[in-house]
Amino acid sequence: MVYFEPNNQHDFMYDNQKTIYKLIDEIIWNEWDPIGVNEIPEVRDEYYSYLPKIFDLKISGTDRETLAQHLFQIETRNMGLTGDIENCRRIAQRIVEIAL
């Protein structure tokens, strides 16, 4: 199931942009999940606050390494985790590969 908050700041998006946003959300929730909460439906919105910036980086054509560094910064600075740069690179690659 794809989750999307229809009343967020991205209401103005075209359908293809909404699809990209939803795909990024799914990747972040199912594959990145640095704090390991994706088995808990009650916290499905845990990473929503990070999605707008990740989406903006994607649609602006940001390269894999820049996106990976952004994810790594979220892990280390925002979440206080050790971080896993290689996993961030893998996730960034998945996001970069989403067709615009």
Secondary structure, DSSP 8 states (H G I E B T S, - for coil): -----TTSTTTT--HHHHHHHHHHHHHIIIII-TT--TT-GGGTTTTGGGHHHHHHHHHTT--HHHHHHHHHHIIIIIS-----HHHHHHHHHHHHTS--
